[in-house]
Each structure stands twice: as structure tokens, then as C-alpha cells.
Amino acid sequence: MQGEIVITETENEYLLAIPPSQKERAKGIEGRRWAPQRKC
């Protein structure tokens, strides 16, 4: 994944994978959680 945003839907959640350059912006998403094992 290079510069690409990918959204994956599971039964219970949406997983958002973002490029590292968007990390700080993503921190502003209310209710977000970081899943290090999934890197999303």
C-alpha cells in the first residue's frame, strides 16, 4: 500500500488502512482505535 487508503468491512467493524503520511490526520477520527497487529 503506497499512498492508498483502503477500507475493509468485517462483521463488527470497518478497518481503515492509511498511508503513513496521513497518520496525524487519522488521529482526529472520533472513536478510532489502532490495531497494531493488523496495521490499521
mmCIF file as Biopython writes it, N, C-alpha, C and O atoms, coordinates in Angstrom:
data_model
#
loop_
_atom_site.group_PDB
_atom_site.id
_atom_site.type_symbol
_atom_site.label_atom_id
_atom_site.label_alt_id
_atom_site.label_comp_id
_atom_site.label_asym_id
_atom_site.label_entity_id
_atom_site.label_seq_id
_atom_site.pdbx_PDB_ins_code
_atom_site.Cartn_x
_atom_site.Cartn_y
_atom_site.Cartn_z
_atom_site.occupancy
_atom_site.B_iso_or_equiv
_atom_site.auth_seq_id
_atom_site.auth_asym_id
_atom_site.pdbx_PDB_model_num
ATOM 1   N N  . MET A ? 1  ? 0.850   -1.180 0.000  1.0 0.0 1  A 1 
ATOM 2   C CA . MET A ? 1  ? 0.000   0.000  0.000  1.0 0.0 1  A 1 
ATOM 3   C C  . MET A ? 1  ? 0.893   1.239  0.000  1.0 0.0 1  A 1 
ATOM 4   O O  . MET A ? 1  ? 1.552   1.530  0.998  1.0 0.0 1  A 1 
ATOM 5   N N  . GLN A ? 2  ? 0.914   1.941  -1.075 1.0 0.0 2  A 1 
ATOM 6   C CA . GLN A ? 2  ? 1.740   3.134  -1.192 1.0 0.0 2  A 1 
ATOM 7   C C  . GLN A ? 2  ? 0.851   4.323  -1.532 1.0 0.0 2  A 1 
ATOM 8   O O  . GLN A ? 2  ? 0.465   4.499  -2.687 1.0 0.0 2  A 1 
ATOM 9   N N  . GLY A ? 3  ? 0.515   5.158  -0.509 1.0 0.0 3  A 1 
ATOM 10  C CA . GLY A ? 3  ? -0.289  6.336  -0.764 1.0 0.0 3  A 1 
ATOM 11  C C  . GLY A ? 3  ? -1.752  6.054  -1.016 1.0 0.0 3  A 1 
ATOM 12  O O  . GLY A ? 3  ? -2.459  6.914  -1.542 1.0 0.0 3  A 1 
ATOM 13  N N  . GLU A ? 4  ? -2.214  4.906  -0.666 1.0 0.0 4  A 1 
ATOM 14  C CA . GLU A ? 4  ? -3.573  4.479  -0.973 1.0 0.0 4  A 1 
ATOM 15  C C  . GLU A ? 4  ? -4.342  4.231  0.330  1.0 0.0 4  A 1 
ATOM 16  O O  . GLU A ? 4  ? -3.801  3.648  1.270  1.0 0.0 4  A 1 
ATOM 17  N N  . ILE A ? 5  ? -5.595  4.671  0.383  1.0 0.0 5  A 1 
ATOM 18  C CA . ILE A ? 5  ? -6.460  4.417  1.538  1.0 0.0 5  A 1 
ATOM 19  C C  . ILE A ? 5  ? -7.340  3.219  1.202  1.0 0.0 5  A 1 
ATOM 20  O O  . ILE A ? 5  ? -7.983  3.178  0.153  1.0 0.0 5  A 1 
ATOM 21  N N  . VAL A ? 6  ? -7.359  2.247  2.110  1.0 0.0 6  A 1 
ATOM 22  C CA . VAL A ? 6  ? -8.131  1.024  1.874  1.0 0.0 6  A 1 
ATOM 23  C C  . VAL A ? 6  ? -9.083  0.820  3.046  1.0 0.0 6  A 1 
ATOM 24  O O  . VAL A ? 6  ? -8.659  0.813  4.202  1.0 0.0 6  A 1 
ATOM 25  N N  . ILE A ? 7  ? -10.378 0.653  2.746  1.0 0.0 7  A 1 
ATOM 26  C CA . ILE A ? 7  ? -11.382 0.377  3.777  1.0 0.0 7  A 1 
ATOM 27  C C  . ILE A ? 7  ? -11.861 -1.053 3.598  1.0 0.0 7  A 1 
ATOM 28  O O  . ILE A ? 7  ? -12.256 -1.461 2.506  1.0 0.0 7  A 1 
ATOM 29  N N  . THR A ? 8  ? -11.820 -1.808 4.694  1.0 0.0 8  A 1 
ATOM 30  C CA . THR A ? 8  ? -12.283 -3.191 4.694  1.0 0.0 8  A 1 
ATOM 31  C C  . THR A ? 8  ? -13.382 -3.316 5.731  1.0 0.0 8  A 1 
ATOM 32  O O  . THR A ? 8  ? -13.246 -2.809 6.845  1.0 0.0 8  A 1 
ATOM 33  N N  . GLU A ? 9  ? -14.465 -3.983 5.380  1.0 0.0 9  A 1 
ATOM 34  C CA . GLU A ? 9  ? -15.581 -4.182 6.300  1.0 0.0 9  A 1 
ATOM 35  C C  . GLU A ? 9  ? -15.536 -5.605 6.854  1.0 0.0 9  A 1 
ATOM 36  O O  . GLU A ? 9  ? -15.409 -6.572 6.104  1.0 0.0 9  A 1 
ATOM 37  N N  . THR A ? 10 ? -15.644 -5.717 8.182  1.0 0.0 10 A 1 
ATOM 38  C CA . THR A ? 10 ? -15.779 -7.024 8.811  1.0 0.0 10 A 1 
ATOM 39  C C  . THR A ? 10 ? -17.199 -7.104 9.356  1.0 0.0 10 A 1 
ATOM 40  O O  . THR A ? 10 ? -17.994 -6.188 9.146  1.0 0.0 10 A 1 
ATOM 41  N N  . GLU A ? 11 ? -17.518 -8.164 10.036 1.0 0.0 11 A 1 
ATOM 42  C CA . GLU A ? 11 ? -18.852 -8.322 10.599 1.0 0.0 11 A 1 
ATOM 43  C C  . GLU A ? 11 ? -19.146 -7.253 11.657 1.0 0.0 11 A 1 
ATOM 44  O O  . GLU A ? 11 ? -20.296 -6.847 11.824 1.0 0.0 11 A 1 
ATOM 45  N N  . ASN A ? 12 ? -18.094 -6.793 12.379 1.0 0.0 12 A 1 
ATOM 46  C CA . ASN A ? 12 ? -18.293 -5.878 13.500 1.0 0.0 12 A 1 
ATOM 47  C C  . ASN A ? 12 ? -17.702 -4.483 13.323 1.0 0.0 12 A 1 
ATOM 48  O O  . ASN A ? 12 ? -17.972 -3.596 14.134 1.0 0.0 12 A 1 
ATOM 49  N N  . GLU A ? 13 ? -16.905 -4.272 12.285 1.0 0.0 13 A 1 
ATOM 50  C CA . GLU A ? 13 ? -16.196 -3.003 12.202 1.0 0.0 13 A 1 
ATOM 51  C C  . GLU A ? 13 ? -15.746 -2.704 10.778 1.0 0.0 13 A 1 
ATOM 52  O O  . GLU A ? 13 ? -15.799 -3.551 9.886  1.0 0.0 13 A 1 
ATOM 53  N N  . TYR A ? 14 ? -15.303 -1.463 10.604 1.0 0.0 14 A 1 
ATOM 54  C CA . TYR A ? 14 ? -14.652 -1.047 9.372  1.0 0.0 14 A 1 
ATOM 55  C C  . TYR A ? 14 ? -13.176 -0.859 9.700  1.0 0.0 14 A 1 
ATOM 56  O O  . TYR A ? 14 ? -12.832 -0.251 10.714 1.0 0.0 14 A 1 
ATOM 57  N N  . LEU A ? 15 ? -12.324 -1.371 8.860  1.0 0.0 15 A 1 
ATOM 58  C CA . LEU A ? 15 ? -10.878 -1.233 9.046  1.0 0.0 15 A 1 
ATOM 59  C C  . LEU A ? 15 ? -10.368 -0.258 7.996  1.0 0.0 15 A 1 
ATOM 60  O O  . LEU A ? 15 ? -10.617 -0.431 6.803  1.0 0.0 15 A 1 
ATOM 61  N N  . LEU A ? 16 ? -9.662  0.755  8.441  1.0 0.0 16 A 1 
ATOM 62  C CA . LEU A ? 16 ? -9.138  1.783  7.554  1.0 0.0 16 A 1 
ATOM 63  C C  . LEU A ? 16 ? -7.619  1.710  7.570  1.0 0.0 16 A 1 
ATOM 64  O O  . LEU A ? 16 ? -6.991  1.965  8.598  1.0 0.0 16 A 1 
ATOM 65  N N  . ALA A ? 17 ? -7.038  1.368  6.447  1.0 0.0 17 A 1 
ATOM 66  C CA . ALA A ? 17 ? -5.579  1.337  6.297  1.0 0.0 17 A 1 
ATOM 67  C C  . ALA A ? 17 ? -5.190  2.591  5.529  1.0 0.0 17 A 1 
ATOM 68  O O  . ALA A ? 17 ? -5.711  2.855  4.446  1.0 0.0 17 A 1 
ATOM 69  N N  . ILE A ? 18 ? -4.267  3.363  6.101  1.0 0.0 18 A 1 
ATOM 70  C CA . ILE A ? 18 ? -3.885  4.637  5.508  1.0 0.0 18 A 1 
ATOM 71  C C  . ILE A ? 18 ? -2.381  4.695  5.287  1.0 0.0 18 A 1 
ATOM 72  O O  . ILE A ? 18 ? -1.625  3.955  5.917  1.0 0.0 18 A 1 
ATOM 73  N N  . PRO A ? 19 ? -1.950  5.573  4.392  1.0 0.0 19 A 1 
ATOM 74  C CA . PRO A ? 19 ? -0.514  5.764  4.224  1.0 0.0 19 A 1 
ATOM 75  C C  . PRO A ? 19 ? 0.052   6.479  5.456  1.0 0.0 19 A 1 
ATOM 76  O O  . PRO A ? 19 ? -0.661  7.252  6.097  1.0 0.0 19 A 1 
ATOM 77  N N  . PRO A ? 20 ? 1.304   6.236  5.790  1.0 0.0 20 A 1 
ATOM 78  C CA . PRO A ? 20 ? 1.910   6.865  6.963  1.0 0.0 20 A 1 
ATOM 79  C C  . PRO A ? 20 ? 1.796   8.392  6.964  1.0 0.0 20 A 1 
ATOM 80  O O  . PRO A ? 20 ? 1.724   9.006  8.028  1.0 0.0 20 A 1 
ATOM 81  N N  . SER A ? 21 ? 1.781   8.996  5.793  1.0 0.0 21 A 1 
ATOM 82  C CA . SER A ? 21 ? 1.698   10.463 5.713  1.0 0.0 21 A 1 
ATOM 83  C C  . SER A ? 21 ? 0.365   11.001 6.234  1.0 0.0 21 A 1 
ATOM 84  O O  . SER A ? 21 ? 0.252   12.196 6.507  1.0 0.0 21 A 1 
ATOM 85  N N  . GLN A ? 22 ? -0.643  10.142 6.376  1.0 0.0 22 A 1 
ATOM 86  C CA . GLN A ? 22 ? -1.962  10.556 6.846  1.0 0.0 22 A 1 
ATOM 87  C C  . GLN A ? 22 ? -2.213  10.200 8.311  1.0 0.0 22 A 1 
ATOM 88  O O  . GLN A ? 22 ? -3.326  10.367 8.810  1.0 0.0 22 A 1 
ATOM 89  N N  . LYS A ? 23 ? -1.190  9.716  8.992  1.0 0.0 23 A 1 
ATOM 90  C CA . LYS A ? 23 ? -1.319  9.240  10.375 1.0 0.0 23 A 1 
ATOM 91  C C  . LYS A ? 23 ? -1.900  10.305 11.312 1.0 0.0 23 A 1 
ATOM 92  O O  . LYS A ? 23 ? -2.850  10.028 12.045 1.0 0.0 23 A 1 
ATOM 93  N N  . GLU A ? 24 ? -1.350  11.494 11.295 1.0 0.0 24 A 1 
ATOM 94  C CA . GLU A ? 24 ? -1.812  12.546 12.201 1.0 0.0 24 A 1 
ATOM 95  C C  . GLU A ? 24 ? -3.263  12.936 11.907 1.0 0.0 24 A 1 
ATOM 96  O O  . GLU A ? 24 ? -4.040  13.175 12.831 1.0 0.0 24 A 1 
ATOM 97  N N  . ARG A ? 25 ? -3.618  12.997 10.659 1.0 0.0 25 A 1 
ATOM 98  C CA . ARG A ? 25 ? -4.997  13.337 10.285 1.0 0.0 25 A 1 
ATOM 99  C C  . ARG A ? 25 ? -5.966  12.271 10.784 1.0 0.0 25 A 1 
ATOM 100 O O  . ARG A ? 25 ? -7.053  12.597 11.261 1.0 0.0 25 A 1 
ATOM 101 N N  . ALA A ? 26 ? -5.588  11.017 10.678 1.0 0.0 26 A 1 
ATOM 102 C CA . ALA A ? 26 ? -6.454  9.916  11.101 1.0 0.0 26 A 1 
ATOM 103 C C  . ALA A ? 26 ? -6.685  9.928  12.614 1.0 0.0 26 A 1 
ATOM 104 O O  . ALA A ? 26 ? -7.715  9.449  13.087 1.0 0.0 26 A 1 
ATOM 105 N N  . LYS A ? 27 ? -5.743  10.466 13.361 1.0 0.0 27 A 1 
ATOM 106 C CA . LYS A ? 27 ? -5.901  10.541 14.813 1.0 0.0 27 A 1 
ATOM 107 C C  . LYS A ? 27 ? -7.102  11.414 15.201 1.0 0.0 27 A 1 
ATOM 108 O O  . LYS A ? 27 ? -7.595  11.320 16.325 1.0 0.0 27 A 1 
ATOM 109 N N  . GLY A ? 28 ? -7.569  12.251 14.289 1.0 0.0 28 A 1 
ATOM 110 C CA . GLY A ? 28 ? -8.713  13.113 14.550 1.0 0.0 28 A 1 
ATOM 111 C C  . GLY A ? 28 ? -10.056 12.427 14.379 1.0 0.0 28 A 1 
ATOM 112 O O  . GLY A ? 28 ? -11.093 13.036 14.638 1.0 0.0 28 A 1 
ATOM 113 N N  . ILE A ? 29 ? -10.059 11.175 13.951 1.0 0.0 29 A 1 
ATOM 114 C CA . ILE A ? 29 ? -11.308 10.442 13.763 1.0 0.0 29 A 1 
ATOM 115 C C  . ILE A ? 29 ? -11.835 10.008 15.123 1.0 0.0 29 A 1 
ATOM 116 O O  . ILE A ? 29 ? -11.194 9.226  15.824 1.0 0.0 29 A 1 
ATOM 117 N N  . GLU A ? 30 ? -12.994 10.514 15.488 1.0 0.0 30 A 1 
ATOM 118 C CA . GLU A ? 30 ? -13.577 10.202 16.792 1.0 0.0 30 A 1 
ATOM 119 C C  . GLU A ? 30 ? -13.886 8.706  16.896 1.0 0.0 30 A 1 
ATOM 120 O O  . GLU A ? 30 ? -14.453 8.109  15.980 1.0 0.0 30 A 1 
ATOM 121 N N  . GLY A ? 31 ? -13.504 8.120  18.021 1.0 0.0 31 A 1 
ATOM 122 C CA . GLY A ? 31 ? -13.777 6.705  18.267 1.0 0.0 31 A 1 
ATOM 123 C C  . GLY A ? 31 ? -12.801 5.751  17.602 1.0 0.0 31 A 1 
ATOM 124 O O  . GLY A ? 31 ? -12.972 4.534  17.680 1.0 0.0 31 A 1 
ATOM 125 N N  . ARG A ? 32 ? -11.790 6.284  16.955 1.0 0.0 32 A 1 
ATOM 126 C CA . ARG A ? 32 ? -10.833 5.422  16.256 1.0 0.0 32 A 1 
ATOM 127 C C  . ARG A ? 32 ? -9.981  4.646  17.251 1.0 0.0 32 A 1 
ATOM 128 O O  . ARG A ? 32 ? -9.773  5.069  18.388 1.0 0.0 32 A 1 
ATOM 129 N N  . ARG A ? 33 ? -9.501  3.508  16.794 1.0 0.0 33 A 1 
ATOM 130 C CA . ARG A ? 33 ? -8.568  2.680  17.565 1.0 0.0 33 A 1 
ATOM 131 C C  . ARG A ? 33 ? -7.502  2.191  16.609 1.0 0.0 33 A 1 
ATOM 132 O O  . ARG A ? 33 ? -7.775  1.999  15.425 1.0 0.0 33 A 1 
ATOM 133 N N  . TRP A ? 34 ? -6.304  1.989  17.098 1.0 0.0 34 A 1 
ATOM 134 C CA . TRP A ? 34 ? -5.197  1.467  16.296 1.0 0.0 34 A 1 
ATOM 135 C C  . TRP A ? 34 ? -5.039  -0.011 16.614 1.0 0.0 34 A 1 
ATOM 136 O O  . TRP A ? 34 ? -4.944  -0.393 17.781 1.0 0.0 34 A 1 
ATOM 137 N N  . ALA A ? 35 ? -5.010  -0.837 15.584 1.0 0.0 35 A 1 
ATOM 138 C CA . ALA A ? 35 ? -4.815  -2.276 15.742 1.0 0.0 35 A 1 
ATOM 139 C C  . ALA A ? 35 ? -3.427  -2.614 15.194 1.0 0.0 35 A 1 
ATOM 140 O O  . ALA A ? 35 ? -3.287  -2.878 14.000 1.0 0.0 35 A 1 
ATOM 141 N N  . PRO A ? 36 ? -2.393  -2.609 16.054 1.0 0.0 36 A 1 
ATOM 142 C CA . PRO A ? 36 ? -1.033  -2.807 15.546 1.0 0.0 36 A 1 
ATOM 143 C C  . PRO A ? 36 ? -0.820  -4.125 14.820 1.0 0.0 36 A 1 
ATOM 144 O O  . PRO A ? 36 ? -0.063  -4.167 13.850 1.0 0.0 36 A 1 
ATOM 145 N N  . GLN A ? 37 ? -1.453  -5.185 15.249 1.0 0.0 37 A 1 
ATOM 146 C CA . GLN A ? 37 ? -1.279  -6.471 14.572 1.0 0.0 37 A 1 
ATOM 147 C C  . GLN A ? 37 ? -1.866  -6.441 13.161 1.0 0.0 37 A 1 
ATOM 148 O O  . GLN A ? 37 ? -1.392  -7.159 12.280 1.0 0.0 37 A 1 
ATOM 149 N N  . ARG A ? 38 ? -2.875  -5.633 12.943 1.0 0.0 38 A 1 
ATOM 150 C CA . ARG A ? 38 ? -3.486  -5.507 11.614 1.0 0.0 38 A 1 
ATOM 151 C C  . ARG A ? 38 ? -2.931  -4.316 10.829 1.0 0.0 38 A 1 
ATOM 152 O O  . ARG A ? 38 ? -3.127  -4.210 9.618  1.0 0.0 38 A 1 
ATOM 153 N N  . LYS A ? 39 ? -2.234  -3.422 11.539 1.0 0.0 39 A 1 
ATOM 154 C CA . LYS A ? 39 ? -1.709  -2.194 10.948 1.0 0.0 39 A 1 
ATOM 155 C C  . LYS A ? 39 ? -2.794  -1.381 10.277 1.0 0.0 39 A 1 
ATOM 156 O O  . LYS A ? 39 ? -2.653  -0.920 9.145  1.0 0.0 39 A 1 
ATOM 157 N N  . CYS A ? 40 ? -3.870  -1.221 11.004 1.0 0.0 40 A 1 
ATOM 158 C CA . CYS A ? 40 ? -4.982  -0.378 10.506 1.0 0.0 40 A 1 
ATOM 159 C C  . CYS A ? 40 ? -5.744  0.206  11.683 1.0 0.0 40 A 1 
ATOM 160 O O  . CYS A ? 40 ? -6.712  0.941  11.488 1.0 0.0 40 A 1 
#
